[in-house]
């Protein structure tokens, strides 16, 4: 009897202690947000969201309606603008599946600390989304474009970012933790990949764009946007963005071309190793950056016999000179025009010479512009591709 009573008490206790999925929401009551954009407006913030149109995405029939719905609202704060969206959406705005944060240029130049504060405090958000900045445009316009290859536009931006980072090199994937660390770190400033709308004006927010072989208006990754603290100060072009990634050891693979009078030799860069070292000149800090590249020849469109050892050495030297030229271009832009230490040289000095860093850190913006930087680039060509000689190489008489 006692045993039966004990079992009964345990069952009752377990039933009361199990809360179940008390905070769960049915999926058909949620508006799943794939991307969020933030722009400046007179009231404060204009927030644009892309909500997944599950009915269109899940359909096995050809898409006749937009895969996403775009909603925008304004408010004194981002939170207020998002809450106002309940006036337009019949579903709860659900942000746990956000892939992309798009920042308009106006708000970027004013400062993004308010955006980051909202995002990091929002308990519904994960931290695995990526940031991009709308170069010369608004976040609203970027999110209003339907992309022809990807059903969900936010996925197009993310996939382009990841593929470009792996194969091309003038872009960078930036998550919120990295962005915030760069803003608050001593001797390092943040960068964000920029996106640009190219082509003439077109009704790109309709599904008609999916019927075109050559869409008139598209989203393009467009180098790096450079910040000082939390404010946008300018942009790096394609070569400068590559140079930045070489210096900061952020290149996986890329390609390059060496120009000659009768054509060019193409190289595929397969491995990049870059390291920074701080040293002193007359008791003042300086930086040495050593960049080592391994490459294969992937095309020969000139009259050079790449089977000859002396020609390989010549190509390696020319490739190293070209690599240094790209890096110096990025360095000059950062020091002379933007005056923003995006390379983290100050951070390197801080680690190596903490006492000297204390003397210069309060005036680092100015000190950075005069910082001596020695960039050394070496290239080793490992392979010649599947053909040993150029197809059209003229035989010596």
N, C-alpha and C positions, 0 to 999 in steps of 0.2 A: 504493500500500500504506500509506504514511504517512497519507494522507488518510482511508482507511477506518478505520485504527486510531484516529485522532483523533476521528472521528465516534462510534466505539464507546465511547471514554472519556467523551465528552460525554454520551452517552445514559445510561451507568451513573451518572455524577455527578448528572444531573438526577433520575433515579429515586430516588436516596438522599436528595436534598435536598428533595424534595416530601413534606411530611408528610401531606397530605390532611386530611380532616375528623376529626382524631384525637380531638377533644373533643366531637364531635357526639353527640346522643342521639336515638334514634327517638321520634317523637311519641307512639306508643302505649305508651311506658314512662314518660311524664311526667304528673304531676298539675299542670295549669296553674292557677295561683292568680290569681284576679281581684281579690280584696280581702283585706286582713289587718286584724284588730282586736286591740287590746292593752288589757287590763284589769289591775287590781291584784288580787293574791291573797296569801294568807299566805306562800307560798313565794317570791313575788317578782312574776312576770309570768304572766298567763294570756293565751295567744295563740290567736286564732281565725282560721281561714282559710276562704275560699270557694274550692273547687276546681271548675273547669268540668267538667260531665258532658257530654263531647263527644257521646256516644251520643244523649242526649236533645236536645241543641241541634241536631245535624245531622239529626235524624229529620224526614222529610217528613210523618209521621203526627201526629195530635194528641198533645200531650205528656201522657204518663201517669206520668212520673216526674220528679223534681226536676231542673231544669237545672243546679243546683250541689249539691255535697256540702259540708257544713260539718263541720270537724274542729277540736277544741280540745285544747290540752295546757298544762300548767303547768311552770314551771322557775324557777331562780334568775336566769336571764338569758333574753332573748328567743331567742337562738341555741339554748340548751339546750331550750327548749320546742318550737322548730321541729324540732330533731333528733329529739325524742321522738315526733314525728308519724309517723316511720317505723314505729312500733309499730302504727299504725292504718291507714296507707295502703300499698297495694301498689305505689304509683308514687312516683318521686322528686318531691319538692315543688319545682316550677319557678316562680320568682317574677318572671321577666322581663316578664310581661304584667300585672302588678298595675296596677289603675286607681285604687283607693281605699285610703287608710289611715284607719281609724276608731279614735279614741282614746276610751276610757271616761272618764267624769267623775272617778272616783276616782283613776286614775293621772294624769290631767291636773292635778288639784289637788296631787298629790305632786310632779310634775315630769316633763317629757317628754324630758329630755336623754338618758337612756338609750335611748329609742326612736330618737331621731334619730341617735345614735352608731351603733347597729346598722344602720340603714337606709343611712347614708352610706358605711359601710365594706363593705357587702355588694356584692361585684362582680357579682352576678347581677342586681342591680336597676338599672333606668333611673331617671331623675329626673323623669319626666313625669306621675307620679301626683299625686292631690290629697288633701289632708287634710280630714277633718271630725271634729267632736267630738260624742260622744253626750251630749246635754244631759239630766241627771237620770237617766241610764241607763248600761248597759254596752255596750261594742262588740260583745260576743257576741250580745246581744239584737238589735242592729241588723242584724248579718249573718245572723241566723237567720230573717229575714223574706223570704218570696218576694214579689216585686213583680208585680202583674197586667199592667202594660203592657209592661214590658221582660222579655225572657226571662232575661237575666243581671242579678241585683239590683245588682251593682256599677255597671253601666252606667246604671241608673236614677238613682243618686246623682250620677254625673258629668254626665249629660244635664240633670238638674234644676239643678245648679250652673251650668252654662254658659248655659242658657236664662234662668235667673233673673238672672244677671250682666248679660246683654245687654238684657233686657226689663223688669226689675223693680227691681233696685238694692239690696235689703237683704242681699245675700250677696257673697262674695268667693271666687275660686278661688286657692288657696294651694298652691304646690309647695314641695318641701323646701329648695331653695336660698333662696327668698324667706323661708321660715320661719326658717332658720338665720341668715340675714343680719339679720333683725329682732331675734333673740335676742341676737346678739353686738354689734349696732350701738350706738353711743352716742346716746342721746336718741330712741330709738324702740322701741316694744314691739309684739309680734305679736298678730294676731287670726286666728281660724280660724272658718269657718262651722260653726254648730251644727246638728245634726239631732236630731229628736225623734220618738219613737214615739207616735202618736195613736190614739185609739179604744180600745175595751174589749179585754180579753184574748181572744185567738182563736188557733186553731191555724194561725197565719200561716206556719209553717215547712213546711206541706204544700201540694201543688198545688191543693187545694180552693179556695184563695183566687182562683185564676184563673177559677173558674166563677161568681164573684160579680159582680153589677153594682155593688154598693156594698161594697167590702171593709171589714171591721170594724177592722182594724189596719193602719196604713200608716206610711211614713216621710215626715216633713215637714221641709223646711229651716226653721230656727227662729232667724234672726238670727245674731249674731256672739258667739263666746266670746272673752273678753279675757284676755290673759296679762300677767304681769309677770315678765320674764326667761323662764324655761321653765315657770312655774306658772300654772295657771288661777286667776283671781281673781273672775270674774263674767261676766255676760252683758249684751248690748245687745238691747233689743227691736226690733221692726220699724222703727219711726220712728228710733230711735237708730242703728240699723245704716245706714239711709239717710243720716242726717246725717253719720255717719263717712265714708261713701263720697263724699258731696258735698265734704267738707272735704279729703279725700285724692285728689280727682280720679279717682275710680274708678267713675264712673257713665257708662254708654253711652247707655241710654234708660230712661225710666220714665214713670209717669203720676201725676197728682195731682188732687185735687178741692178746689174752693173752695166752701165752704158759704155759702148765703144763707137768708133766712127762708122763701122759697118753693121752695127746691131747691138745685141746685148747678151749677157749670160745671166740666167735666172738661178737663184739659190733658194733652197728650202732650209730654213733655220729650224733645227730639231731640238736643240738644247741650249739654254741660256743660264749662265750662272753670274750673278752680280753681287758684289759685296762692297760695303762702305767702310772706310777707316778714317778716323780723325787723327790729326797730328798737329804740331805747333810750328809756326814760322814766326820767329822773334816774339815768342810767348803769346802769339795770337792764333786762334783756331783756323784750321784749314781741313779740307776733305779730299781724300783720294777715293775714286770709284773704279774698281776693276771689273770689267765685263768680259766674260769668255763665252764665245759662241761656237757651236758645232753645226756644220751645214753639209748638205748634199747639193750637187748640181742637178737641177731638174729640167733645164732647157738651155740649149746653146744656139743662139740665132746670130752668130757672127763667125768670122773666119779664124777661130782660135782652137788649136789642138789641145784639148784638156787632158790628153794622155801624157803630156810632157810635164815633168816635175817642175820646171821653171815657170810654166804657165800657171800651175796650181798655186805656187808661192805668190806669183803676181796677183792672182785673183783673191787670195787670202788677204794680201796687203790692201788691195783696193776695197774689199768688203769691210775691213777694219776701219779704213778711212771713212767710208760711207756711214758705218755704224756710229762712229764718233761724231760725224757731222750732224746726224739726227739727234744725238744726245745733247750736243752743244746748242742746237737750235732750241730744244726744250729748256735747257738751263738758262739761256739768254732771255727767253720769254718770261720765265719765272722771276729772274733776278731784276731785269731792267724795266719790264713793263708791268707785270702783275705784282711784283714784290711780295710773293707768297712762297714760303718754304714747303712746297708740296712733296719734296723728296725726303723730308725728315732728317735733314742734315743737322739741325739743331738738336734733335733727339739723340743722334749719334755722338755729338759733342758732349751732351749732358751725361751720357753713360761713361764716356772715356775720361772727360775732364770736368767733374762736377763743380769744382771750385771756380774754374774759369767760366763755366756756364752761368753761375750765379752772378758773375760780373757783367755778362753780355745779354742775359735773357730779357731784361726789361726793355732793351733797345734792339731786340733781335730782328725786327722788321727792317731796320736800317742796316744792321750788321750783316744780315743775309745778302743784301744787294752787293756787298763788297767782299763776300766770302771767297777766298781762293779755292777753286775746285779743279782737281786734276782728274780727267777722265781717260782711262786707258782701256782700249778695246782690242781684243785679239780674236781671230777667226781661224778655225781649223776645218778644212774641207775633208770630209770622211769618205764620201762616195761620189761616183760620177753618173749615177743613174743607170738605166738599162743599156744605153749605147755608150761605147767608149769614145767614139769620135763624132764630131758634128756631121750630120747627114750630108751637108753641102760643102764640106771642107775641100778646098782645092788642093790637089796633090802637087807637091813640089816637083819642078822639072829637073 
